[in-house]
Structures are given as C-alpha cells and as structure tokens.
Amino acid sequence: MEAFLTFPKDTKSTIGILLTTSFSDLIFCIRNELSMTQEKLAEISALEPRTIQRLERGNSVSKKTLLKIVIALSPYTPYQ
C-alpha cells in the first residue's frame, strides 16, 4: 500500500522535531528564524511585550492571544 503523503527525507525529521517541541519553544524558534525581536512580535500582534515573554517561558495564554501570535508569524503577514 502506498502512503497517501510523501515527504522529502529531511522534512520527516523536521516534523518529528516540531511534534516534540513545546509551543513556547516553537514560537521562540520561528521568531528567531525571522530575526524578529519580542518587541516587534508584540507590536505586530497588538500585544504587550510582557505577553510574548510569558508565552516563551511556557506560561499559559488565551486562545485569542495565541491566534494573534500565529497570524503575526504567518509568512503572509508583512512586517518590517
């Protein structure tokens, strides 16, 4: 039986890393990959910098806050 989806070899390891990474670590990694400061992420997501700091430390945040951060980190969101 063939797999429905196939991934390049390196993609599987990336997916494995993402599945074992906490959400706070994932946000931190994406933000750093984009060379974005916590202050800049706070600005474009209309949040306080302290909220970003709390999230990256692993503290809980609301679903509304998470949605704002995910939208801000989306590759389709222009920031500069």
N, CA, C and O atoms as a Maestro MAE file, in Angstrom:
{
 s_m_m2io_version
 :::
 2.0.0
}

f_m_ct {
 s_m_title
 :::
 protein
 m_atom[320] {
  # First column is atom index #
  i_m_mmod_type
  r_m_x_coord
  r_m_y_coord
  r_m_z_coord
  i_m_residue_number
  s_m_chain_name
  s_m_pdb_residue_name
  s_m_pdb_atom_name
  i_m_atomic_number
  :::
  1 25 0.840 -1.172 0.000 1 A "MET " " N  " 7
  2 3 0.000 0.000 0.000 1 A "MET " " CA " 6
  3 2 0.890 1.241 0.000 1 A "MET " " C  " 6
  4 15 1.823 1.323 0.798 1 A "MET " " O  " 8
  5 25 0.625 2.188 -0.859 2 A "GLU " " N  " 7
  6 3 1.408 3.410 -0.930 2 A "GLU " " CA " 6
  7 2 0.911 4.416 0.097 2 A "GLU " " C  " 6
  8 15 -0.276 4.469 0.419 2 A "GLU " " O  " 8
  9 25 1.837 5.205 0.598 3 A "ALA " " N  " 7
  10 3 1.457 6.262 1.538 3 A "ALA " " CA " 6
  11 2 0.719 7.350 0.788 3 A "ALA " " C  " 6
  12 15 1.038 7.661 -0.359 3 A "ALA " " O  " 8
  13 25 -0.263 7.919 1.445 4 A "PHE " " N  " 7
  14 3 -1.035 8.994 0.827 4 A "PHE " " CA " 6
  15 2 -0.171 10.237 0.632 4 A "PHE " " C  " 6
  16 15 -0.234 10.894 -0.407 4 A "PHE " " O  " 8
  17 25 0.627 10.548 1.632 5 A "LEU " " N  " 7
  18 3 1.515 11.695 1.545 5 A "LEU " " CA " 6
  19 2 2.957 11.220 1.634 5 A "LEU " " C  " 6
  20 15 3.278 10.332 2.424 5 A "LEU " " O  " 8
  21 25 3.799 11.797 0.845 6 A "THR " " N  " 7
  22 3 5.218 11.505 0.970 6 A "THR " " CA " 6
  23 2 5.952 12.816 1.216 6 A "THR " " C  " 6
  24 15 5.569 13.861 0.691 6 A "THR " " O  " 8
  25 25 6.986 12.752 2.002 7 A "PHE " " N  " 7
  26 3 7.767 13.930 2.340 7 A "PHE " " CA " 6
  27 2 9.220 13.676 1.979 7 A "PHE " " C  " 6
  28 15 9.688 12.539 2.043 7 A "PHE " " O  " 8
  29 25 9.937 14.727 1.599 8 A "PRO " " N  " 7
  30 3 11.372 14.559 1.416 8 A "PRO " " CA " 6
  31 2 11.983 14.072 2.725 8 A "PRO " " C  " 6
  32 15 11.442 14.330 3.800 8 A "PRO " " O  " 8
  33 25 13.084 13.383 2.639 9 A "LYS " " N  " 7
  34 3 13.708 12.769 3.804 9 A "LYS " " CA " 6
  35 2 13.926 13.752 4.955 9 A "LYS " " C  " 6
  36 15 13.632 13.425 6.104 9 A "LYS " " O  " 8
  37 25 14.434 14.948 4.665 10 A "ASP " " N  " 7
  38 3 14.711 15.914 5.730 10 A "ASP " " CA " 6
  39 2 13.444 16.489 6.344 10 A "ASP " " C  " 6
  40 15 13.470 16.938 7.490 10 A "ASP " " O  " 8
  41 25 12.338 16.487 5.613 11 A "THR " " N  " 7
  42 3 11.081 17.004 6.143 11 A "THR " " CA " 6
  43 2 10.578 16.146 7.290 11 A "THR " " C  " 6
  44 15 10.030 16.672 8.259 11 A "THR " " O  " 8
  45 25 10.753 14.830 7.198 12 A "LYS " " N  " 7
  46 3 10.284 13.941 8.261 12 A "LYS " " CA " 6
  47 2 10.970 14.260 9.581 12 A "LYS " " C  " 6
  48 15 10.321 14.265 10.627 12 A "LYS " " O  " 8
  49 25 12.257 14.522 9.548 13 A "SER " " N  " 7
  50 3 12.940 14.850 10.796 13 A "SER " " CA " 6
  51 2 12.474 16.204 11.322 13 A "SER " " C  " 6
  52 15 12.348 16.382 12.534 13 A "SER " " O  " 8
  53 25 12.220 17.147 10.442 14 A "THR " " N  " 7
  54 3 11.711 18.447 10.862 14 A "THR " " CA " 6
  55 2 10.354 18.293 11.521 14 A "THR " " C  " 6
  56 15 10.095 18.900 12.561 14 A "THR " " O  " 8
  57 25 9.483 17.485 10.924 15 A "ILE " " N  " 7
  58 3 8.160 17.254 11.506 15 A "ILE " " CA " 6
  59 2 8.306 16.594 12.867 15 A "ILE " " C  " 6
  60 15 7.595 16.958 13.803 15 A "ILE " " O  " 8
  61 25 9.202 15.642 12.996 16 A "GLY " " N  " 7
  62 3 9.433 14.993 14.281 16 A "GLY " " CA " 6
  63 2 9.894 15.971 15.338 16 A "GLY " " C  " 6
  64 15 9.464 15.898 16.489 16 A "GLY " " O  " 8
  65 25 10.765 16.885 14.955 17 A "ILE " " N  " 7
  66 3 11.235 17.897 15.896 17 A "ILE " " CA " 6
  67 2 10.079 18.788 16.321 17 A "ILE " " C  " 6
  68 15 9.942 19.104 17.503 17 A "ILE " " O  " 8
  69 25 9.249 19.196 15.373 18 A "LEU " " N  " 7
  70 3 8.117 20.057 15.697 18 A "LEU " " CA " 6
  71 2 7.128 19.362 16.620 18 A "LEU " " C  " 6
  72 15 6.538 20.005 17.489 18 A "LEU " " O  " 8
  73 25 6.938 18.059 16.445 19 A "LEU " " N  " 7
  74 3 5.980 17.339 17.268 19 A "LEU " " CA " 6
  75 2 6.472 17.154 18.697 19 A "LEU " " C  " 6
  76 15 5.664 16.962 19.605 19 A "LEU " " O  " 8
  77 25 7.761 17.209 18.908 20 A "THR " " N  " 7
  78 3 8.289 17.029 20.253 20 A "THR " " CA " 6
  79 2 8.691 18.353 20.895 20 A "THR " " C  " 6
  80 15 9.222 18.362 22.005 20 A "THR " " O  " 8
  81 25 8.450 19.445 20.227 21 A "THR " " N  " 7
  82 3 8.805 20.761 20.726 21 A "THR " " CA " 6
  83 2 7.586 21.411 21.359 21 A "THR " " C  " 6
  84 15 6.481 21.303 20.826 21 A "THR " " O  " 8
  85 25 7.770 22.077 22.477 22 A "SER " " N  " 7
  86 3 6.650 22.771 23.103 22 A "SER " " CA " 6
  87 2 6.254 23.965 22.232 22 A "SER " " C  " 6
  88 15 7.040 24.453 21.420 22 A "SER " " O  " 8
  89 25 5.027 24.414 22.424 23 A "PHE " " N  " 7
  90 3 4.542 25.544 21.639 23 A "PHE " " CA " 6
  91 2 5.386 26.778 21.920 23 A "PHE " " C  " 6
  92 15 5.684 27.543 21.003 23 A "PHE " " O  " 8
  93 25 5.769 26.980 23.162 24 A "SER " " N  " 7
  94 3 6.576 28.152 23.502 24 A "SER " " CA " 6
  95 2 7.944 28.102 22.805 24 A "SER " " C  " 6
  96 15 8.445 29.126 22.341 24 A "SER " " O  " 8
  97 25 8.541 26.903 22.736 25 A "ASP " " N  " 7
  98 3 9.811 26.763 22.024 25 A "ASP " " CA " 6
  99 2 9.632 26.992 20.529 25 A "ASP " " C  " 6
  100 15 10.494 27.582 19.877 25 A "ASP " " O  " 8
  101 25 8.534 26.533 20.002 26 A "LEU " " N  " 7
  102 3 8.251 26.704 18.578 26 A "LEU " " CA " 6
  103 2 8.113 28.184 18.230 26 A "LEU " " C  " 6
  104 15 8.678 28.642 17.237 26 A "LEU " " O  " 8
  105 25 7.367 28.929 19.037 27 A "ILE " " N  " 7
  106 3 7.212 30.368 18.807 27 A "ILE " " CA " 6
  107 2 8.577 31.050 18.879 27 A "ILE " " C  " 6
  108 15 8.902 31.890 18.039 27 A "ILE " " O  " 8
  109 25 9.373 30.686 19.882 28 A "PHE " " N  " 7
  110 3 10.712 31.253 20.031 28 A "PHE " " CA " 6
  111 2 11.555 30.986 18.785 28 A "PHE " " C  " 6
  112 15 12.206 31.895 18.271 28 A "PHE " " O  " 8
  113 25 11.546 29.752 18.302 29 A "CYS " " N  " 7
  114 3 12.356 29.380 17.136 29 A "CYS " " CA " 6
  115 2 11.907 30.103 15.876 29 A "CYS " " C  " 6
  116 15 12.737 30.596 15.112 29 A "CYS " " O  " 8
  117 25 10.611 30.169 15.658 30 A "ILE " " N  " 7
  118 3 10.098 30.858 14.463 30 A "ILE " " CA " 6
  119 2 10.446 32.336 14.532 30 A "ILE " " C  " 6
  120 15 10.902 32.916 13.547 30 A "ILE " " O  " 8
  121 25 10.235 32.941 15.684 31 A "ARG " " N  " 7
  122 3 10.541 34.363 15.851 31 A "ARG " " CA " 6
  123 2 12.019 34.626 15.578 31 A "ARG " " C  " 6
  124 15 12.359 35.589 14.891 31 A "ARG " " O  " 8
  125 25 12.884 33.792 16.100 32 A "ASN " " N  " 7
  126 3 14.321 33.973 15.861 32 A "ASN " " CA " 6
  127 2 14.701 33.707 14.415 32 A "ASN " " C  " 6
  128 15 15.565 34.391 13.867 32 A "ASN " " O  " 8
  129 25 14.070 32.730 13.795 33 A "GLU " " N  " 7
  130 3 14.332 32.442 12.382 33 A "GLU " " CA " 6
  131 2 13.996 33.654 11.512 33 A "GLU " " C  " 6
  132 15 14.644 33.908 10.497 33 A "GLU " " O  " 8
  133 25 12.977 34.389 11.929 34 A "LEU " " N  " 7
  134 3 12.571 35.598 11.204 34 A "LEU " " CA " 6
  135 2 13.371 36.829 11.638 34 A "LEU " " C  " 6
  136 15 13.111 37.938 11.173 34 A "LEU " " O  " 8
  137 25 14.339 36.631 12.526 35 A "SER " " N  " 7
  138 3 15.140 37.736 13.078 35 A "SER " " CA " 6
  139 2 14.243 38.818 13.677 35 A "SER " " C  " 6
  140 15 14.461 40.012 13.472 35 A "SER " " O  " 8
  141 25 13.244 38.378 14.411 36 A "MET " " N  " 7
  142 3 12.263 39.278 14.988 36 A "MET " " CA " 6
  143 2 12.457 39.335 16.507 36 A "MET " " C  " 6
  144 15 12.617 38.302 17.156 36 A "MET " " O  " 8
  145 25 12.443 40.514 17.050 37 A "THR " " N  " 7
  146 3 12.550 40.661 18.496 37 A "THR " " CA " 6
  147 2 11.188 40.393 19.138 37 A "THR " " C  " 6
  148 15 10.156 40.395 18.468 37 A "THR " " O  " 8
  149 25 11.211 40.164 20.439 38 A "GLN " " N  " 7
  150 3 9.953 40.007 21.166 38 A "GLN " " CA " 6
  151 2 9.123 41.282 21.056 38 A "GLN " " C  " 6
  152 15 7.898 41.221 20.947 38 A "GLN " " O  " 8
  153 25 9.777 42.414 21.084 39 A "GLU " " N  " 7
  154 3 9.085 43.695 20.984 39 A "GLU " " CA " 6
  155 2 8.396 43.850 19.630 39 A "GLU " " C  " 6
  156 15 7.270 44.341 19.550 39 A "GLU " " O  " 8
  157 25 9.083 43.427 18.569 40 A "LYS " " N  " 7
  158 3 8.491 43.526 17.229 40 A "LYS " " CA " 6
  159 2 7.300 42.585 17.101 40 A "LYS " " C  " 6
  160 15 6.269 42.966 16.547 40 A "LYS " " O  " 8
  161 25 7.431 41.357 17.609 41 A "LEU " " N  " 7
  162 3 6.308 40.422 17.576 41 A "LEU " " CA " 6
  163 2 5.134 40.978 18.366 41 A "LEU " " C  " 6
  164 15 3.987 40.868 17.935 41 A "LEU " " O  " 8
  165 25 5.412 41.568 19.511 42 A "ALA " " N  " 7
  166 3 4.344 42.178 20.310 42 A "ALA " " CA " 6
  167 2 3.663 43.298 19.529 42 A "ALA " " C  " 6
  168 15 2.437 43.413 19.532 42 A "ALA " " O  " 8
  169 25 4.457 44.108 18.872 43 A "GLU " " N  " 7
  170 3 3.913 45.231 18.107 43 A "GLU " " CA " 6
  171 2 3.000 44.756 16.972 43 A "GLU " " C  " 6
  172 15 1.884 45.255 16.831 43 A "GLU " " O  " 8
  173 25 3.460 43.802 16.165 44 A "ILE " " N  " 7
  174 3 2.656 43.398 15.010 44 A "ILE " " CA " 6
  175 2 1.492 42.495 15.398 44 A "ILE " " C  " 6
  176 15 0.561 42.312 14.614 44 A "ILE " " O  " 8
  177 25 1.538 41.928 16.609 45 A "SER " " N  " 7
  178 3 0.409 41.110 17.054 45 A "SER " " CA " 6
  179 2 -0.512 41.875 18.001 45 A "SER " " C  " 6
  180 15 -1.462 41.308 18.540 45 A "SER " " O  " 8
  181 25 -0.233 43.164 18.203 46 A "ALA " " N  " 7
  182 3 -1.045 44.034 19.058 46 A "ALA " " CA " 6
  183 2 -1.122 43.489 20.485 46 A "ALA " " C  " 6
  184 15 -2.189 43.454 21.097 46 A "ALA " " O  " 8
  185 25 0.034 43.068 20.997 47 A "LEU " " N  " 7
  186 3 0.129 42.553 22.359 47 A "LEU " " CA " 6
  187 2 1.229 43.300 23.096 47 A "LEU " " C  " 6
  188 15 2.013 44.031 22.491 47 A "LEU " " O  " 8
  189 25 1.275 43.112 24.386 48 A "GLU " " N  " 7
  190 3 2.342 43.696 25.191 48 A "GLU " " CA " 6
  191 2 3.583 42.795 25.105 48 A "GLU " " C  " 6
  192 15 3.445 41.573 25.045 48 A "GLU " " O  " 8
  193 25 4.776 43.368 25.099 49 A "PRO " " N  " 7
  194 3 5.993 42.551 25.080 49 A "PRO " " CA " 6
  195 2 6.023 41.533 26.230 49 A "PRO " " C  " 6
  196 15 6.534 40.424 26.070 49 A "PRO " " O  " 8
  197 25 5.482 41.913 27.366 50 A "ARG " " N  " 7
  198 3 5.449 41.009 28.525 50 A "ARG " " CA " 6
  199 2 4.655 39.735 28.211 50 A "ARG " " C  " 6
  200 15 4.980 38.664 28.725 50 A "ARG " " O  " 8
  201 25 3.633 39.839 27.383 51 A "THR " " N  " 7
  202 3 2.835 38.670 26.987 51 A "THR " " CA " 6
  203 2 3.694 37.693 26.192 51 A "THR " " C  " 6
  204 15 3.618 36.483 26.405 51 A "THR " " O  " 8
  205 25 4.508 38.210 25.281 52 A "ILE " " N  " 7
  206 3 5.393 37.364 24.481 52 A "ILE " " CA " 6
  207 2 6.418 36.696 25.398 52 A "ILE " " C  " 6
  208 15 6.711 35.509 25.256 52 A "ILE " " O  " 8
  209 25 6.949 37.459 26.322 53 A "GLN " " N  " 7
  210 3 7.924 36.899 27.272 53 A "GLN " " CA " 6
  211 2 7.303 35.759 28.078 53 A "GLN " " C  " 6
  212 15 7.920 34.706 28.244 53 A "GLN " " O  " 8
  213 25 6.088 35.966 28.575 54 A "ARG " " N  " 7
  214 3 5.416 34.924 29.362 54 A "ARG " " CA " 6
  215 2 5.179 33.676 28.529 54 A "ARG " " C  " 6
  216 15 5.397 32.559 28.998 54 A "ARG " " O  " 8
  217 25 4.730 33.864 27.287 55 A "LEU " " N  " 7
  218 3 4.469 32.728 26.403 55 A "LEU " " CA " 6
  219 2 5.751 31.925 26.164 55 A "LEU " " C  " 6
  220 15 5.745 30.698 26.258 55 A "LEU " " O  " 8
  221 25 6.838 32.616 25.858 56 A "GLU " " N  " 7
  222 3 8.089 31.923 25.556 56 A "GLU " " CA " 6
  223 2 8.691 31.244 26.789 56 A "GLU " " C  " 6
  224 15 9.526 30.349 26.656 56 A "GLU " " O  " 8
  225 25 8.279 31.656 27.970 57 A "ARG " " N  " 7
  226 3 8.720 30.997 29.200 57 A "ARG " " CA " 6
  227 2 7.850 29.786 29.532 57 A "ARG " " C  " 6
  228 15 8.123 29.050 30.480 57 A "ARG " " O  " 8
  229 25 6.799 29.596 28.735 58 A "GLY " " N  " 7
  230 3 5.948 28.433 28.934 58 A "GLY " " CA " 6
  231 2 4.690 28.696 29.735 58 A "GLY " " C  " 6
  232 15 3.949 27.764 30.045 58 A "GLY " " O  " 8
  233 25 4.438 29.949 30.074 59 A "ASN " " N  " 7
  234 3 3.214 30.273 30.795 59 A "ASN " " CA " 6
  235 2 2.016 30.204 29.855 59 A "ASN " " C  " 6
  236 15 2.156 30.373 28.644 59 A "ASN " " O  " 8
  237 25 0.864 29.959 30.409 60 A "SER " " N  " 7
  238 3 -0.338 29.846 29.575 60 A "SER " " CA " 6
  239 2 -0.825 31.231 29.141 60 A "SER " " C  " 6
  240 15 -0.677 32.221 29.857 60 A "SER " " O  " 8
  241 25 -1.400 31.261 27.964 61 A "VAL " " N  " 7
  242 3 -2.012 32.471 27.415 61 A "VAL " " CA " 6
  243 2 -3.350 32.079 26.804 61 A "VAL " " C  " 6
  244 15 -3.620 30.897 26.588 61 A "VAL " " O  " 8
  245 25 -4.172 33.060 26.529 62 A "SER " " N  " 7
  246 3 -5.502 32.783 25.990 62 A "SER " " CA " 6
  247 2 -5.440 32.339 24.528 62 A "SER " " C  " 6
  248 15 -4.441 32.546 23.840 62 A "SER " " O  " 8
  249 25 -6.522 31.731 24.080 63 A "LYS " " N  " 7
  250 3 -6.615 31.319 22.673 63 A "LYS " " CA " 6
  251 2 -6.563 32.535 21.760 63 A "LYS " " C  " 6
  252 15 -5.978 32.478 20.679 63 A "LYS " " O  " 8
  253 25 -7.167 33.626 22.186 64 A "LYS " " N  " 7
  254 3 -7.159 34.862 21.398 64 A "LYS " " CA " 6
  255 2 -5.723 35.369 21.211 64 A "LYS " " C  " 6
  256 15 -5.348 35.813 20.125 64 A "LYS " " O  " 8
  257 25 -4.929 35.296 22.280 65 A "THR " " N  " 7
  258 3 -3.529 35.709 22.216 65 A "THR " " CA " 6
  259 2 -2.738 34.796 21.279 65 A "THR " " C  " 6
  260 15 -1.944 35.271 20.467 65 A "THR " " O  " 8
  261 25 -2.955 33.499 21.394 66 A "LEU " " N  " 7
  262 3 -2.270 32.553 20.512 66 A "LEU " " CA " 6
  263 2 -2.600 32.825 19.052 66 A "LEU " " C  " 6
  264 15 -1.718 32.787 18.194 66 A "LEU " " O  " 8
  265 25 -3.854 33.098 18.775 67 A "LEU " " N  " 7
  266 3 -4.271 33.386 17.405 67 A "LEU " " CA " 6
  267 2 -3.569 34.634 16.874 67 A "LEU " " C  " 6
  268 15 -3.113 34.648 15.731 67 A "LEU " " O  " 8
  269 25 -3.480 35.666 17.684 68 A "LYS " " N  " 7
  270 3 -2.787 36.888 17.265 68 A "LYS " " CA " 6
  271 2 -1.321 36.606 16.929 68 A "LYS " " C  " 6
  272 15 -0.784 37.134 15.955 68 A "LYS " " O  " 8
  273 25 -0.687 35.772 17.741 69 A "ILE " " N  " 7
  274 3 0.730 35.460 17.516 69 A "ILE " " CA " 6
  275 2 0.910 34.619 16.263 69 A "ILE " " C  " 6
  276 15 1.826 34.860 15.476 69 A "ILE " " O  " 8
  277 25 0.046 33.640 16.075 70 A "VAL " " N  " 7
  278 3 0.138 32.788 14.882 70 A "VAL " " CA " 6
  279 2 -0.067 33.620 13.622 70 A "VAL " " C  " 6
  280 15 0.646 33.439 12.636 70 A "VAL " " O  " 8
  281 25 -1.025 34.517 13.650 71 A "ILE " " N  " 7
  282 3 -1.261 35.386 12.485 71 A "ILE " " CA " 6
  283 2 -0.051 36.287 12.248 71 A "ILE " " C  " 6
  284 15 0.368 36.480 11.107 71 A "ILE " " O  " 8
  285 25 0.501 36.829 13.309 72 A "ALA " " N  " 7
  286 3 1.672 37.717 13.174 72 A "ALA " " CA " 6
  287 2 2.881 36.987 12.604 72 A "ALA " " C  " 6
  288 15 3.681 37.586 11.884 72 A "ALA " " O  " 8
  289 25 3.026 35.699 12.915 73 A "LEU " " N  " 7
  290 3 4.163 34.925 12.432 73 A "LEU " " CA " 6
  291 2 3.908 34.245 11.086 73 A "LEU " " C  " 6
  292 15 4.789 33.587 10.532 73 A "LEU " " O  " 8
  293 25 2.715 34.412 10.581 74 A "SER " " N  " 7
  294 3 2.372 33.814 9.293 74 A "SER " " CA " 6
  295 2 3.280 34.363 8.197 74 A "SER " " C  " 6
  296 15 3.617 35.547 8.209 74 A "SER " " O  " 8
  297 25 3.679 33.516 7.252 75 A "PRO " " N  " 7
  298 3 4.538 34.004 6.167 75 A "PRO " " CA " 6
  299 2 3.846 35.023 5.274 75 A "PRO " " C  " 6
  300 15 4.495 35.677 4.458 75 A "PRO " " O  " 8
  301 25 2.541 35.159 5.422 76 A "TYR " " N  " 7
  302 3 1.789 36.108 4.590 76 A "TYR " " CA " 6
  303 2 1.574 37.439 5.280 76 A "TYR " " C  " 6
  304 15 0.975 38.345 4.701 76 A "TYR " " O  " 8
  305 25 2.051 37.575 6.505 77 A "THR " " N  " 7
  306 3 1.919 38.825 7.226 77 A "THR " " CA " 6
  307 2 3.153 39.673 6.983 77 A "THR " " C  " 6
  308 15 4.246 39.309 7.416 77 A "THR " " O  " 8
  309 25 2.996 40.808 6.291 78 A "PRO " " N  " 7
  310 3 4.156 41.656 6.059 78 A "PRO " " CA " 6
  311 2 4.551 42.402 7.332 78 A "PRO " " C  " 6
  312 15 3.697 42.984 8.000 78 A "PRO " " O  " 8
  313 25 5.818 42.386 7.663 79 A "TYR " " N  " 7
  314 3 6.321 43.156 8.791 79 A "TYR " " CA " 6
  315 2 7.690 43.676 8.404 79 A "TYR " " C  " 6
  316 15 8.428 43.023 7.666 79 A "TYR " " O  " 8
  317 25 8.017 44.822 8.890 80 A "GLN " " N  " 7
  318 3 9.337 45.400 8.631 80 A "GLN " " CA " 6
  319 2 9.577 46.561 9.518 80 A "GLN " " C  " 6
  320 15 10.637 47.182 9.448 80 A "GLN " " O  " 8
  :::
 }
 m_bond[319] {
  # First column is bond index #
  i_m_from
  i_m_to
  i_m_order
  :::
  1 1 2 1
  2 2 3 1
  3 3 4 2
  4 3 5 1
  5 5 6 1
  6 6 7 1
  7 7 8 2
  8 7 9 1
  9 9 10 1
  10 10 11 1
  11 11 12 2
  12 11 13 1
  13 13 14 1
  14 14 15 1
  15 15 16 2
  16 15 17 1
  17 17 18 1
  18 18 19 1
  19 19 20 2
  20 19 21 1
  21 21 22 1
  22 22 23 1
  23 23 24 2
  24 23 25 1
  25 25 26 1
  26 26 27 1
  27 27 28 2
  28 27 29 1
  29 29 30 1
  30 30 31 1
  31 31 32 2
  32 31 33 1
  33 33 34 1
  34 34 35 1
  35 35 36 2
  36 35 37 1
  37 37 38 1
  38 38 39 1
  39 39 40 2
  40 39 41 1
  41 41 42 1
  42 42 43 1
  43 43 44 2
  44 43 45 1
  45 45 46 1
  46 46 47 1
  47 47 48 2
  48 47 49 1
  49 49 50 1
  50 50 51 1
  51 51 52 2
  52 51 53 1
  53 53 54 1
  54 54 55 1
  55 55 56 2
  56 55 57 1
  57 57 58 1
  58 58 59 1
  59 59 60 2
  60 59 61 1
  61 61 62 1
  62 62 63 1
  63 63 64 2
  64 63 65 1
  65 65 66 1
  66 66 67 1
  67 67 68 2
  68 67 69 1
  69 69 70 1
  70 70 71 1
  71 71 72 2
  72 71 73 1
  73 73 74 1
  74 74 75 1
  75 75 76 2
  76 75 77 1
  77 77 78 1
  78 78 79 1
  79 79 80 2
  80 79 81 1
  81 81 82 1
  82 82 83 1
  83 83 84 2
  84 83 85 1
  85 85 86 1
  86 86 87 1
  87 87 88 2
  88 87 89 1
  89 89 90 1
  90 90 91 1
  91 91 92 2
  92 91 93 1
  93 93 94 1
  94 94 95 1
  95 95 96 2
  96 95 97 1
  97 97 98 1
  98 98 99 1
  99 99 100 2
  100 99 101 1
  101 101 102 1
  102 102 103 1
  103 103 104 2
  104 103 105 1
  105 105 106 1
  106 106 107 1
  107 107 108 2
  108 107 109 1
  109 109 110 1
  110 110 111 1
  111 111 112 2
  112 111 113 1
  113 113 114 1
  114 114 115 1
  115 115 116 2
  116 115 117 1
  117 117 118 1
  118 118 119 1
  119 119 120 2
  120 119 121 1
  121 121 122 1
  122 122 123 1
  123 123 124 2
  124 123 125 1
  125 125 126 1
  126 126 127 1
  127 127 128 2
  128 127 129 1
  129 129 130 1
  130 130 131 1
  131 131 132 2
  132 131 133 1
  133 133 134 1
  134 134 135 1
  135 135 136 2
  136 135 137 1
  137 137 138 1
  138 138 139 1
  139 139 140 2
  140 139 141 1
  141 141 142 1
  142 142 143 1
  143 143 144 2
  144 143 145 1
  145 145 146 1
  146 146 147 1
  147 147 148 2
  148 147 149 1
  149 149 150 1
  150 150 151 1
  151 151 152 2
  152 151 153 1
  153 153 154 1
  154 154 155 1
  155 155 156 2
  156 155 157 1
  157 157 158 1
  158 158 159 1
  159 159 160 2
  160 159 161 1
  161 161 162 1
  162 162 163 1
  163 163 164 2
  164 163 165 1
  165 165 166 1
  166 166 167 1
  167 167 168 2
  168 167 169 1
  169 169 170 1
  170 170 171 1
  171 171 172 2
  172 171 173 1
  173 173 174 1
  174 174 175 1
  175 175 176 2
  176 175 177 1
  177 177 178 1
  178 178 179 1
  179 179 180 2
  180 179 181 1
  181 181 182 1
  182 182 183 1
  183 183 184 2
  184 183 185 1
  185 185 186 1
  186 186 187 1
  187 187 188 2
  188 187 189 1
  189 189 190 1
  190 190 191 1
  191 191 192 2
  192 191 193 1
  193 193 194 1
  194 194 195 1
  195 195 196 2
  196 195 197 1
  197 197 198 1
  198 198 199 1
  199 199 200 2
  200 199 201 1
  201 201 202 1
  202 202 203 1
  203 203 204 2
  204 203 205 1
  205 205 206 1
  206 206 207 1
  207 207 208 2
  208 207 209 1
  209 209 210 1
  210 210 211 1
  211 211 212 2
  212 211 213 1
  213 213 214 1
  214 214 215 1
  215 215 216 2
  216 215 217 1
  217 217 218 1
  218 218 219 1
  219 219 220 2
  220 219 221 1
  221 221 222 1
  222 222 223 1
  223 223 224 2
  224 223 225 1
  225 225 226 1
  226 226 227 1
  227 227 228 2
  228 227 229 1
  229 229 230 1
  230 230 231 1
  231 231 232 2
  232 231 233 1
  233 233 234 1
  234 234 235 1
  235 235 236 2
  236 235 237 1
  237 237 238 1
  238 238 239 1
  239 239 240 2
  240 239 241 1
  241 241 242 1
  242 242 243 1
  243 243 244 2
  244 243 245 1
  245 245 246 1
  246 246 247 1
  247 247 248 2
  248 247 249 1
  249 249 250 1
  250 250 251 1
  251 251 252 2
  252 251 253 1
  253 253 254 1
  254 254 255 1
  255 255 256 2
  256 255 257 1
  257 257 258 1
  258 258 259 1
  259 259 260 2
  260 259 261 1
  261 261 262 1
  262 262 263 1
  263 263 264 2
  264 263 265 1
  265 265 266 1
  266 266 267 1
  267 267 268 2
  268 267 269 1
  269 269 270 1
  270 270 271 1
  271 271 272 2
  272 271 273 1
  273 273 274 1
  274 274 275 1
  275 275 276 2
  276 275 277 1
  277 277 278 1
  278 278 279 1
  279 279 280 2
  280 279 281 1
  281 281 282 1
  282 282 283 1
  283 283 284 2
  284 283 285 1
  285 285 286 1
  286 286 287 1
  287 287 288 2
  288 287 289 1
  289 289 290 1
  290 290 291 1
  291 291 292 2
  292 291 293 1
  293 293 294 1
  294 294 295 1
  295 295 296 2
  296 295 297 1
  297 297 298 1
  298 298 299 1
  299 299 300 2
  300 299 301 1
  301 301 302 1
  302 302 303 1
  303 303 304 2
  304 303 305 1
  305 305 306 1
  306 306 307 1
  307 307 308 2
  308 307 309 1
  309 309 310 1
  310 310 311 1
  311 311 312 2
  312 311 313 1
  313 313 314 1
  314 314 315 1
  315 315 316 2
  316 315 317 1
  317 317 318 1
  318 318 319 1
  319 319 320 2
  :::
 }
}
